[in-house]
Amino acid sequence: MESPNSGMRAELRLDSVEEDARYLIDIQSAEHGWQGVAQVAKADGKVEVEFSPEQTAPMPEWVTDWLRSLLRGAWRDQQSSGWPRRITRWRDKVERR
């Protein structure tokens, strides 16, 4: 995936659906990239996100919150339209005050 000039670009690809949905995560910023896995519980929509320990930079907290929000939306929608095979989003950098 191409790095954005600013903010973050996220691509989540559905890897498997058994009891839970499993997504492979690829996050890119202008400076760094992160890969990980997310599990979404089909029963209650609980999202667990795990990034590879070999990452060169820490994941900003707002990005993890953003991913959880995206996947909770996918969980809500999956009851009527199934799990999305791919979710791609861009978000501008969030400044914490």
Helices and strands as residue ranges (DSSP letters): E 8-17, E 20-29, E 33-41, E 47-51, H 61-81, E 86-91
